[in-house]
Amino acid sequence: MNKTYSKNEIKQLKKQLMCERKGIWPQMTDDERKEAMDYAVDYIRFLSEVKTEREAVRFISEMAIKNGFESITSSKAGTKILWQINGKVAALIHLGKQDLLSGFHLIASHIDAPRLDLKQNPLYEELDMAYLKTHYYGGIKKFQWLARPLAIHGVVLTHTGKTIEVVLGEQPSDPVFAINDLLPHLAGKVQADKKTLRGNTCREAQCHLWRPAHFRTRGHERGGKVASPTDIAPTIRHHRRGFHQCRD
């Protein structure tokens, strides 16, 4: 005959036979929690300031130099070496006392991130408005990039070989860029029957810019000439807090 267990007996059996998963936070000491929060604050700062490979390498290099790494070639045990390739790859090497045949520790991480890149000749005009053609890099969900403030991070190489860093859209006083989405009452026939990931295609992911009224002339309206990059400005301003999604 099968035995009938009471609720208390079932609870006791459950404690004996089942593994209870506990979160780490209640088990941490106050010092451990403070250390974790300090690390999180630094990591949030990294995510907020570093948006491209070049910026990541610069951030890593500055931190490495503060911790005793140098751009030198040496085989002396204990030496800390900082190595870079074209400002887009960084390697930190801490030489040990034993031969490499005895083994070594290797930590590798990618520093690129999903983003939207501007094409080589991105600027064009349509319906008296200026747009920038883009192409996605990495695995992105395109609908997440619509109707939100975006910033541009990158470099410009002049004909003299000079490199100019460009960051536009991060400061509260900066203009920002945006990719328009359809209004809900207009999107039915265009997006309603599509799957989420296909509702907006790469071809439609064009940054929208506004051209000032003084630049609008009949000649440009008839001929469809491209506006000068110095005479265009984004359509919206931003009110952002914390770290956010802004890529190249």
C-alpha positions as CSV (number, residue, x, y, z in Angstrom):
1,M,0.0,0.0,0.0
2,N,1.4,3.4,-1.0
3,K,2.3,5.7,1.9
4,T,0.6,9.1,2.2
5,Y,2.9,12.0,3.1
6,S,1.8,15.1,4.9
7,K,2.7,18.6,3.7
8,N,5.5,18.9,6.3
9,E,7.0,15.6,5.3
10,I,6.9,16.6,1.6
11,K,8.7,19.8,2.5
12,Q,11.4,17.9,4.4
13,L,11.9,15.5,1.5
14,K,12.1,18.4,-0.9
15,K,14.9,20.0,1.1
16,Q,16.8,16.6,1.3
17,L,16.4,15.6,-2.4
18,M,16.3,18.9,-4.4
19,C,18.9,21.5,-5.0
20,E,17.9,25.0,-4.0
21,R,19.3,27.7,-6.2
22,K,20.2,30.9,-4.3
23,G,21.2,34.2,-5.7
24,I,24.8,35.3,-4.9
25,W,23.8,38.8,-3.7
26,P,22.3,37.8,-0.3
27,Q,25.3,35.6,0.4
28,M,27.9,38.4,-0.2
29,T,29.5,40.4,2.5
30,D,29.2,44.2,2.6
31,D,32.8,44.5,1.3
32,E,32.1,42.1,-1.6
33,R,29.0,44.1,-2.5
34,K,30.9,47.3,-2.5
35,E,33.6,45.8,-4.7
36,A,31.0,44.5,-7.1
37,M,29.3,47.9,-7.3
38,D,32.6,49.7,-7.9
39,Y,33.4,47.3,-10.7
40,A,29.9,47.8,-12.2
41,V,30.3,51.6,-12.1
42,D,33.6,51.4,-14.0
43,Y,32.1,49.0,-16.5
44,I,29.2,51.3,-17.2
45,R,31.7,54.2,-17.7
46,F,33.5,52.0,-20.2
47,L,30.3,51.2,-22.1
48,S,29.4,54.9,-22.1
49,E,32.7,56.2,-23.4
50,V,33.9,53.5,-25.7
51,K,31.9,52.8,-28.8
52,T,34.4,51.7,-31.4
53,E,37.6,49.6,-31.7
54,R,39.8,52.6,-31.8
55,E,38.3,54.1,-28.6
56,A,38.5,50.7,-26.9
57,V,42.3,50.4,-27.7
58,R,42.9,54.0,-26.5
59,F,41.0,53.3,-23.2
60,I,42.8,50.0,-22.7
61,S,46.2,51.6,-23.4
62,E,45.7,54.4,-21.0
63,M,44.6,52.0,-18.2
64,A,47.6,49.7,-19.0
65,I,50.1,52.5,-18.9
66,K,48.8,53.5,-15.5
67,N,49.4,49.9,-14.3
68,G,53.0,49.8,-15.5
69,F,52.7,48.5,-19.1
70,E,55.1,50.0,-21.6
71,S,55.5,49.8,-25.4
72,I,58.9,48.1,-25.3
73,T,60.5,44.9,-26.5
74,S,62.0,42.8,-23.7
75,S,62.5,39.2,-22.5
76,K,63.1,40.1,-18.9
77,A,60.8,38.2,-16.4
78,G,58.2,40.5,-14.9
79,T,58.2,42.9,-17.8
80,K,54.8,44.3,-18.8
81,I,54.4,45.0,-22.5
82,L,51.8,47.0,-24.4
83,W,51.4,46.1,-28.0
84,Q,49.1,47.8,-30.6
85,I,48.3,47.3,-34.3
86,N,47.0,50.4,-36.2
87,G,45.2,51.6,-33.1
88,K,42.5,48.8,-33.5
89,V,44.1,45.8,-31.7
90,A,45.7,45.8,-28.3
91,A,47.7,43.1,-26.5
92,L,48.9,43.1,-22.9
93,I,51.8,40.8,-22.1
94,H,53.1,40.0,-18.6
95,L,56.3,37.9,-19.0
96,G,56.7,35.1,-16.5
97,K,59.9,33.3,-15.2
98,Q,59.4,30.0,-16.9
99,D,59.8,29.0,-20.5
100,L,56.8,29.1,-22.8
101,L,57.0,25.3,-23.1
102,S,55.8,25.2,-19.5
103,G,52.6,26.9,-20.5
104,F,51.0,30.3,-20.4
105,H,47.7,32.0,-19.6
106,L,45.8,33.6,-22.5
107,I,42.7,35.8,-22.2
108,A,41.2,37.0,-25.5
109,S,38.2,39.3,-26.1
110,H,36.7,41.1,-29.1
111,I,36.3,44.9,-28.8
112,D,34.1,45.5,-31.9
113,A,30.4,45.9,-31.4
114,P,27.2,45.8,-33.5
115,R,26.6,49.2,-35.1
116,L,25.6,51.1,-38.2
117,D,28.4,52.3,-40.6
118,L,28.1,55.1,-43.0
119,K,28.8,54.1,-46.6
120,Q,31.7,55.5,-48.6
121,N,29.5,58.1,-50.3
122,P,26.6,58.3,-47.9
123,L,25.0,61.7,-48.5
124,Y,22.1,62.1,-50.8
125,E,18.9,64.2,-51.1
126,E,15.3,63.1,-51.5
127,L,12.1,65.1,-51.2
128,D,14.1,68.2,-50.2
129,M,15.6,66.3,-47.3
130,A,19.2,65.1,-46.8
131,Y,19.9,61.4,-45.8
132,L,22.9,59.3,-45.0
133,K,23.1,55.8,-46.4
134,T,24.1,53.2,-43.8
135,H,25.1,49.6,-43.5
136,Y,24.9,47.4,-40.4
137,Y,27.9,45.7,-38.9
138,G,27.3,42.7,-36.6
139,G,24.1,41.0,-35.7
140,I,21.6,43.8,-35.0
141,K,17.8,43.9,-34.8
142,K,17.1,46.7,-37.1
143,F,13.8,47.8,-35.5
144,Q,15.7,48.6,-32.3
145,W,17.6,51.4,-34.1
146,L,14.6,53.4,-35.3
147,A,13.3,56.7,-33.9
148,R,16.0,57.0,-31.3
149,P,18.9,59.5,-31.0
150,L,22.2,58.2,-32.4
151,A,25.7,59.5,-32.3
152,I,28.6,59.3,-34.8
153,H,32.0,58.0,-33.7
154,G,34.8,57.7,-36.2
155,V,37.8,59.2,-37.9
156,V,38.3,61.3,-41.0
157,L,41.5,61.0,-43.0
158,T,42.5,64.2,-44.9
159,H,44.4,64.3,-48.2
160,T,47.5,65.3,-46.2
161,G,47.3,62.1,-44.2
162,K,46.1,63.8,-41.0
163,T,43.7,61.8,-38.8
164,I,40.8,63.7,-37.2
165,E,38.6,62.1,-34.6
166,V,34.9,62.8,-34.9
167,V,32.4,62.3,-32.1
168,L,29.0,64.0,-32.6
169,G,25.9,63.4,-30.6
170,E,27.2,62.5,-27.2
171,Q,27.0,65.9,-25.4
172,P,23.6,67.4,-24.4
173,S,24.4,70.4,-26.7
174,D,25.2,68.2,-29.7
175,P,22.8,67.5,-32.6
176,V,21.9,63.9,-33.0
177,F,21.1,61.5,-35.9
178,A,17.9,59.4,-36.2
179,I,16.4,56.8,-38.5
180,N,12.8,57.5,-39.1
181,D,10.0,54.9,-38.5
182,L,6.5,55.0,-39.9
183,L,3.7,56.3,-37.7
184,P,1.4,53.6,-36.4
185,H,-1.6,54.7,-38.5
186,L,0.6,54.6,-41.6
187,A,2.5,51.4,-41.0
188,G,-0.4,48.9,-41.4
189,K,0.0,48.0,-45.1
190,V,3.8,48.3,-45.1
191,Q,4.8,46.5,-41.8
192,A,1.8,44.8,-40.3
193,D,2.1,41.6,-42.4
194,K,5.9,41.3,-42.1
195,K,7.8,39.4,-39.4
196,T,9.4,41.6,-36.8
197,L,13.0,41.2,-38.1
198,R,11.8,42.0,-41.7
199,G,9.6,44.9,-40.9
200,N,12.5,47.3,-41.6
201,T,15.1,46.4,-44.2
202,C,18.7,47.6,-44.5
203,R,17.8,49.6,-47.5
204,E,15.3,51.6,-45.4
205,A,17.8,52.3,-42.6
206,Q,18.8,55.8,-43.7
207,C,19.8,58.5,-41.3
208,H,17.6,61.6,-41.7
209,L,19.0,65.1,-41.7
210,W,17.3,68.4,-42.1
211,R,18.5,71.0,-44.5
212,P,18.2,74.7,-43.3
213,A,15.6,76.9,-45.1
214,H,18.3,79.3,-46.4
215,F,19.8,76.4,-48.4
216,R,16.6,75.5,-50.2
217,T,16.7,77.0,-53.6
218,R,14.7,76.2,-56.7
219,G,17.8,75.0,-58.5
220,H,18.4,72.4,-55.8
221,E,14.7,71.4,-55.8
222,R,14.6,70.9,-59.6
223,G,18.1,69.4,-60.0
224,G,18.1,67.2,-56.9
225,K,21.7,68.3,-56.0
226,V,23.2,67.0,-52.8
227,A,23.4,69.4,-49.9
228,S,26.8,70.4,-48.6
229,P,27.7,68.5,-45.4
230,T,28.5,71.8,-43.7
231,D,24.9,73.0,-44.3
232,I,23.0,70.1,-42.8
233,A,21.8,69.4,-39.3
234,P,19.9,66.5,-37.7
235,T,16.2,66.8,-37.2
236,I,16.0,66.1,-33.5
237,R,17.7,66.8,-30.2
238,H,18.2,64.3,-27.5
239,H,17.5,64.1,-23.7
240,R,19.4,61.0,-22.7
241,R,20.6,59.6,-19.4
242,G,23.1,56.9,-18.6
243,F,24.8,54.7,-21.2
244,H,22.9,54.1,-24.4
245,Q,23.0,52.7,-27.9
246,C,25.2,54.8,-30.1
247,R,27.6,53.2,-32.5
248,D,29.6,54.1,-35.5
